[in-house]
Amino acid sequence: MSSSQDQAHRLVSDLPAPQDMLFVERGSFRMGSDHHYPEEAPSHRVSVDSFWIDATPVTNGQFKKFIRDTGHVIFAEKKPTAEDYPNALPHLLFAGSLVFATPSIPSICGTGPSGGPL
C-alpha cells in the first residue's frame, strides 16, 4: 500500500463517526463466482479502501426524501446516448429500469409503504 493510501486511511479512520454510520476497515475479499451465473466469473481477489456505511439500510421513505430534497436523478432515469453506446440499436436507447415510486404494498423486508415499520 502506498504512503498516500496510508495517509488517506488515517484521515478517514481518525474522523469522528458520522451519525448512525459504521466504519469498515480496508481489506481484501474474493469477488464473483466460478460456480453460479456466468456474468459473476471469474472469481477474483479485490481490495477496497476503508469507508463509512450506514448502520441500517436506507428506506424507501428516506430515499424519496433525498430525491425530493436534492433533485438527484438516478442513473436508471437517464436516457443513454448513442455516443456512450455506439454499438447499441437505436430503439434500445431508453432509460433502463423502473423509476423510484413508493410501493403500494408492504415490502418483503417488513416495512410499510413509507419505508417505516409495518
N, CA, C and O of each residue as an XYZ file, in Angstrom:
472
protein
N       0.846     -1.176      0.000
C       0.000      0.000      0.000
C       0.889      1.236      0.000
O       1.888      1.278      0.719
N       0.545      2.224     -0.785
C       1.368      3.421     -0.907
C       1.207      4.304      0.323
O       0.247      4.167      1.081
N       2.164      5.216      0.509
C       2.089      6.125      1.654
C       0.881      7.053      1.541
O       0.305      7.438      2.558
N       0.490      7.417      0.315
C      -0.695      8.276      0.159
C      -1.967      7.523      0.557
O      -2.890      8.114      1.117
N      -2.016      6.201      0.265
C      -3.168      5.409      0.689
C      -3.190      5.271      2.204
O      -4.257      5.340      2.814
N      -2.014      5.075      2.828
C      -1.946      5.000      4.286
C      -2.403      6.306      4.915
O      -3.130      6.305      5.909
N      -1.973      7.424      4.331
C      -2.361      8.729      4.854
C      -3.869      8.931      4.721
O      -4.513      9.418      5.650
N      -4.432      8.562      3.582
C      -5.883      8.694      3.385
C      -6.633      7.815      4.374
O      -7.654      8.234      4.919
N      -6.138      6.588      4.618
C      -6.778      5.689      5.582
C      -6.782      6.319      6.974
O      -7.799      6.282      7.667
N      -5.654      6.895      7.387
C      -5.586      7.522      8.713
C      -6.563      8.694      8.802
O      -7.215      8.882      9.829
N      -6.666      9.476      7.737
C      -7.587     10.617      7.755
C      -9.034     10.161      7.916
O      -9.794     10.747      8.687
N      -9.412      9.106      7.181
C     -10.786      8.609      7.255
C     -11.048      7.942      8.594
O     -12.086      8.185      9.210
N     -10.125      7.104      9.058
C     -10.357      6.346     10.287
C     -10.279      7.223     11.522
O     -10.832      6.862     12.560
N      -9.608      8.366     11.443
C      -9.500      9.254     12.598
C     -10.670     10.224     12.723
O     -10.791     10.929     13.725
N     -11.526     10.259     11.713
C     -12.681     11.151     11.773
C     -13.660     10.673     12.837
O     -13.768      9.471     13.083
N     -14.378     11.604     13.472
C     -15.439     11.152     14.377
C     -16.517     10.432     13.570
O     -16.776     10.784     12.419
N     -17.129      9.445     14.165
C     -18.135      8.656     13.456
C     -19.326      9.528     13.083
O     -19.922     10.170     13.948
N     -19.679      9.554     11.787
C     -20.910     10.249     11.401
C     -22.104      9.566     12.075
O     -22.059      8.372     12.372
N     -23.156     10.324     12.310
C     -24.330      9.795     12.992
C     -24.879      8.569     12.265
O     -25.076      8.589     11.050
N     -25.120      7.507     13.023
C     -25.733      6.279     12.521
C     -24.917      5.614     11.408
O     -25.484      4.981     10.517
N     -23.584      5.757     11.458
C     -22.735      5.116     10.454
C     -21.689      4.244     11.150
O     -21.335      4.467     12.308
N     -21.211      3.254     10.413
C     -20.184      2.339     10.895
C     -18.958      2.441     10.001
O     -19.073      2.676      8.798
N     -17.786      2.264     10.596
C     -16.540      2.311      9.846
C     -16.175      0.902      9.408
O     -16.131     -0.011     10.232
N     -15.916      0.715      8.125
C     -15.485     -0.574      7.587
C     -14.007     -0.443      7.238
O     -13.613      0.382      6.414
N     -13.210     -1.269      7.882
C     -11.752     -1.248      7.696
C     -11.380     -1.734      6.296
O     -12.012     -2.649      5.769
N     -10.369     -1.133      5.700
C      -9.901     -1.568      4.383
C      -9.531     -3.056      4.434
O      -9.186     -3.592      5.488
N      -9.611     -3.693      3.290
C      -9.269     -5.102      3.258
C      -9.457     -5.684      1.871
O      -9.762     -4.972      0.914
N      -9.269     -6.995      1.779
C      -9.400     -7.716      0.515
C     -10.428     -8.823      0.678
O     -10.635     -9.341      1.775
N     -11.071     -9.178     -0.431
C     -12.037    -10.271     -0.419
C     -12.123    -10.873     -1.816
O     -11.660    -10.283     -2.792
N     -12.715    -12.039     -1.891
C     -12.906    -12.713     -3.169
C     -14.257    -12.260     -3.717
O     -15.276    -12.377     -3.036
N     -14.267    -11.742     -4.947
C     -15.476    -11.217     -5.581
C     -15.823    -12.092     -6.774
O     -14.941    -12.521     -7.518
N     -17.109    -12.354     -6.950
C     -17.548    -13.157     -8.078
C     -17.639    -14.623     -7.721
O     -17.439    -15.010     -6.570
N     -17.942    -15.432     -8.715
C     -18.091    -16.867     -8.516
C     -17.802    -17.592     -9.820
O     -18.119    -17.107    -10.906
N     -17.196    -18.755     -9.689
C     -16.960    -19.601    -10.856
C     -18.002    -20.707    -10.950
O     -17.926    -21.556    -11.838
N     -18.981    -20.703    -10.036
C     -19.918    -21.824     -9.923
C     -21.387    -21.442    -10.090
O     -22.255    -22.309     -9.985
N     -21.683    -20.196    -10.342
C     -23.089    -19.777    -10.423
C     -23.366    -19.143    -11.786
O     -23.247    -19.808    -12.816
N     -23.729    -17.883    -11.795
C     -24.061    -17.209    -13.045
C     -22.804    -16.864    -13.834
O     -21.808    -16.448    -13.243
N     -22.827    -17.029    -15.162
C     -21.628    -16.749    -15.977
C     -21.096    -15.328    -15.811
O     -19.885    -15.110    -15.851
N     -21.995    -14.359    -15.624
C     -21.545    -12.968    -15.514
C     -20.813    -12.686    -14.203
O     -20.226    -11.615    -14.049
N     -20.836    -13.633    -13.250
C     -20.105    -13.459    -11.996
C     -18.658    -13.949    -12.103
O     -17.853    -13.692    -11.208
N     -18.325    -14.644    -13.178
C     -16.986    -15.212    -13.346
C     -16.069    -14.199    -14.026
O     -16.552    -13.321    -14.742
N     -14.805    -14.300    -13.824
C     -14.166    -15.249    -12.926
C     -14.109    -14.697    -11.506
O     -14.090    -13.485    -11.295
N     -14.082    -15.594    -10.555
C     -13.866    -15.199     -9.176
C     -12.476    -14.575     -9.080
O     -11.515    -15.111     -9.632
N     -12.366    -13.442     -8.382
C     -11.070    -12.770     -8.298
C     -10.947    -11.990     -6.998
O     -11.949    -11.612     -6.391
N      -9.728    -11.755     -6.583
C      -9.475    -11.039     -5.337
C      -9.465     -9.540     -5.628
O      -8.843     -9.088     -6.589
N     -10.171     -8.766     -4.775
C     -10.180     -7.314     -4.892
C      -9.882     -6.705     -3.530
O     -10.099     -7.335     -2.495
N      -9.392     -5.491     -3.541
C      -9.120     -4.749     -2.310
C      -9.933     -3.469     -2.332
O     -10.118     -2.848     -3.379
N     -10.412     -3.089     -1.166
C     -11.169     -1.845     -1.043
C     -10.548     -1.001      0.060
O      -9.993     -1.522      1.027
N     -10.653      0.307     -0.105
C     -10.209      1.225      0.939
C     -11.235      1.250      2.056
O     -12.362      0.788      1.876
N     -10.861      1.777      3.193
C     -11.797      1.934      4.305
C     -12.911      2.888      3.897
O     -12.712      3.778      3.070
N     -14.081      2.693      4.484
C     -15.203      3.575      4.171
C     -16.215      3.561      5.310
O     -16.205      2.673      6.162
N     -17.077      4.553      5.303
C     -18.197      4.640      6.240
C     -19.436      4.111      5.535
O     -19.616      4.323      4.336
N     -20.296      3.416      6.293
C     -21.533      2.887      5.726
C     -22.652      3.090      6.741
O     -22.422      3.034      7.949
N     -23.855      3.324      6.248
C     -24.999      3.461      7.150
C     -25.160      2.195      7.965
O     -24.947      1.092      7.462
N     -25.539      2.355      9.234
C     -25.726      1.207     10.127
C     -26.958      0.399      9.743
O     -27.037     -0.793     10.042
N     -27.909      1.030      9.091
C     -29.128      0.343      8.663
C     -29.388      0.667      7.192
O     -28.910      1.686      6.693
N     -30.136     -0.185      6.492
C     -30.453      0.110      5.095
C     -31.256      1.408      4.960
O     -32.001      1.790      5.863
N     -31.092      2.065      3.830
C     -31.886      3.251      3.530
C     -33.292      2.781      3.175
O     -33.457      1.875      2.358
N     -34.292      3.387      3.779
C     -35.674      3.006      3.488
C     -36.167      3.718      2.233
O     -35.563      4.689      1.777
N     -37.262      3.227      1.689
C     -37.877      3.903      0.535
C     -38.237      5.337      0.901
O     -38.043      6.251      0.099
N     -38.758      5.538      2.101
C     -39.132      6.877      2.543
C     -37.931      7.809      2.612
O     -38.020      8.959      2.182
N     -36.801      7.330      3.150
C     -35.588      8.143      3.221
C     -35.065      8.472      1.821
O     -34.641      9.597      1.556
N     -35.100      7.480      0.930
C     -34.621      7.715     -0.431
C     -35.514      8.719     -1.150
O     -35.019      9.595     -1.860
N     -36.826      8.597     -0.970
C     -37.765      9.542     -1.581
C     -37.495     10.961     -1.093
O     -37.514     11.907     -1.881
N     -37.242     11.110      0.214
C     -36.943     12.426      0.773
C     -35.642     12.976      0.176
O     -35.565     14.156     -0.164
N     -34.623     12.122      0.051
C     -33.355     12.533     -0.547
C     -33.573     13.045     -1.975
O     -33.054     14.099     -2.342
N     -34.335     12.305     -2.774
C     -34.612     12.711     -4.159
C     -35.358     14.043     -4.180
O     -35.021     14.946     -4.945
N     -36.366     14.148     -3.335
C     -37.163     15.379     -3.288
C     -36.305     16.569     -2.840
O     -36.402     17.653     -3.415
N     -35.462     16.369     -1.812
C     -34.653     17.457     -1.265
C     -33.518     17.893     -2.183
O     -33.158     19.070     -2.199
N     -32.948     16.960     -2.949
C     -31.755     17.284     -3.734
C     -32.007     17.408     -5.230
O     -31.197     18.000     -5.943
N     -33.118     16.858     -5.717
C     -33.358     16.849     -7.153
C     -32.483     15.844     -7.885
O     -32.392     15.878     -9.112
N     -31.840     14.949     -7.141
C     -30.948     13.948     -7.735
C     -31.707     13.102     -8.755
O     -32.852     12.712     -8.523
N     -31.063     12.824     -9.878
C     -31.627     11.948    -10.912
C     -30.773     10.689    -10.938
O     -29.566     10.756    -11.172
N     -31.398      9.547    -10.700
C     -30.635      8.301    -10.670
C     -30.259      7.876    -12.084
O     -30.908      8.257    -13.058
N     -29.206      7.084    -12.175
C     -28.688      6.639    -13.469
C     -29.777      5.975    -14.314
O     -29.838      6.180    -15.527
N     -30.634      5.180    -13.673
C     -31.670      4.446    -14.405
C     -32.686      5.376    -15.063
O     -33.385      4.962    -15.988
N     -32.780      6.610    -14.608
C     -33.729      7.569    -15.190
C     -33.148      8.303    -16.408
O     -33.878      8.958    -17.151
N     -31.842      8.187    -16.601
C     -31.185      8.921    -17.680
C     -31.194      8.093    -18.963
O     -30.852      6.910    -18.954
N     -31.589      8.728    -20.064
C     -31.585      8.044    -21.349
C     -30.145      7.916    -21.840
O     -29.428      8.913    -21.928
N     -29.720      6.693    -22.161
C     -28.362      6.528    -22.692
C     -28.235      7.181    -24.070
O     -29.221      7.311    -24.796
N     -27.028      7.584    -24.418
C     -26.798      8.234    -25.705
C     -26.038      7.306    -26.651
O     -25.310      6.414    -26.214
N     -26.215      7.527    -27.929
C     -25.504      6.747    -28.942
C     -23.993      6.960    -28.824
O     -23.217      6.060    -29.146
N     -23.570      8.135    -28.366
C     -22.140      8.401    -28.192
C     -21.548      7.501    -27.110
O     -20.425      7.015    -27.245
N     -22.303      7.283    -26.046
C     -21.816      6.430    -24.957
C     -21.926      4.942    -25.294
O     -21.160      4.130    -24.776
N     -22.869      4.588    -26.155
C     -23.107      3.191    -26.522
C     -23.189      3.080    -28.046
O     -24.269      2.868    -28.597
N     -22.052      3.222    -28.722
C     -22.059      3.317    -30.187
C     -22.578      2.074    -30.909
O     -23.025      2.182    -32.050
N     -22.533      0.909    -30.285
C     -22.993     -0.311    -30.954
C     -24.429     -0.694    -30.597
O     -24.940     -1.712    -31.063
N     -25.069      0.121    -29.774
C     -26.442     -0.204    -29.364
C     -27.420      0.102    -30.489
O     -27.235      1.048    -31.253
N     -28.453     -0.706    -30.575
C     -29.514     -0.437    -31.542
C     -30.302      0.778    -31.055
O     -30.622      0.863    -29.869
N     -30.619      1.714    -31.942
C     -31.283      2.952    -31.521
C     -32.564      2.731    -30.716
O     -32.831      3.477    -29.774
N     -33.358      1.720    -31.071
C     -34.618      1.513    -30.353
C     -34.402      0.959    -28.938
O     -35.354      0.843    -28.166
N     -33.163      0.620    -28.602
C     -32.863      0.132    -27.253
C     -32.285      1.221    -26.344
O     -31.973      0.961    -25.182
N     -32.147      2.419    -26.868
C     -31.606      3.518    -26.070
C     -32.730      4.250    -25.344
O     -33.225      5.280    -25.804
N     -33.119      3.697    -24.206
C     -34.107      4.344    -23.340
C     -33.714      4.063    -21.897
O     -32.927      3.156    -21.624
N     -34.264      4.845    -20.978
C     -33.931      4.645    -19.569
C     -34.123      3.170    -19.221
O     -35.140      2.569    -19.567
N     -33.135      2.595    -18.533
C     -33.043      1.153    -18.408
C     -33.801      0.456    -17.313
O     -33.833     -0.775    -17.306
N     -34.413      1.160    -16.385
C     -35.127      0.432    -15.337
C     -36.240      1.302    -14.776
O     -36.438      2.442    -15.197
N     -36.952      0.741    -13.829
C     -38.065      1.475    -13.229
C     -37.568      2.687    -12.468
O     -36.486      2.659    -11.881
N     -38.345      3.737    -12.477
C     -38.065      4.933    -11.708
C     -38.643      4.720    -10.320
O     -39.678      4.073    -10.159
N     -37.963      5.271     -9.317
C     -38.426      5.093     -7.947
C     -39.879      5.520     -7.779
O     -40.273      6.601     -8.217
N     -40.649      4.683     -7.157
C     -42.018      5.011     -6.781
C     -42.312      4.338     -5.456
O     -41.855      3.220     -5.217
N     -43.066      4.996     -4.589
C     -43.432      4.410     -3.312
C     -44.278      3.175     -3.554
O     -45.266      3.248     -4.284
N     -43.919      2.028     -2.957
C     -44.716      0.821     -3.162
C     -46.087      0.958     -2.537
O     -46.248      1.629     -1.518
N     -47.072      0.328     -3.141
C     -48.435      0.398     -2.603
C     -48.713     -0.743     -1.639
O     -49.761     -0.764     -0.993
N     -47.795     -1.687     -1.533
C     -47.956     -2.807     -0.617
C     -46.713     -2.900      0.254
O     -45.657     -2.398     -0.133
N     -46.813     -3.534      1.430
C     -45.630     -3.673      2.272
C     -44.539     -4.453      1.550
O     -44.819     -5.343      0.747
N     -43.301     -4.106      1.848
C     -42.194     -4.806      1.222
C     -41.914     -6.114      1.935
O     -42.411     -6.345      3.037
N     -41.122     -6.965      1.314
C     -40.794     -8.243      1.918
C     -39.848     -8.101      3.097
O     -39.654     -9.055      3.850
N     -39.249     -6.911      3.271
C     -38.327     -6.736      4.389
C     -39.043     -6.191      5.626
O     -38.387     -5.798      6.591
N     -40.367     -6.162      5.612
C     -41.119     -5.800      6.804
C     -41.308     -4.316      7.019
O     -41.514     -3.881      8.152
N     -41.243     -3.527      5.956
C     -41.504     -2.095      6.102
C     -42.770     -1.740      5.357
O     -43.163     -2.414      4.404
N     -43.401     -0.671      5.806
C     -44.616     -0.211      5.171
C     -44.316      0.648      3.965
O     -43.150      0.852      3.629
N     -45.354      1.164      3.297
C     -45.183      1.966      2.088
C     -44.296      3.195      2.275
O     -43.643      3.629      1.326
N     -44.262      3.764      3.488
C     -43.435      4.948      3.705
C     -42.005      4.595      4.031
O     -41.181      5.490      4.216
N     -41.681      3.305      4.110
C     -40.345      2.899      4.485
C     -40.225      2.632      5.965
O     -39.203      2.115      6.416
N     -41.252      2.973      6.737
C     -41.230      2.759      8.180
C     -41.727      1.379      8.537
O     -42.094      0.602      7.655
N     -41.745      1.057      9.842
C     -42.202     -0.268     10.258
C     -43.663     -0.488      9.941
O     -44.441      0.461      9.846
N     -44.031     -1.748      9.778
C     -45.431     -2.093      9.499
C     -46.282     -1.789     10.706
O     -47.493     -2.008     10.678
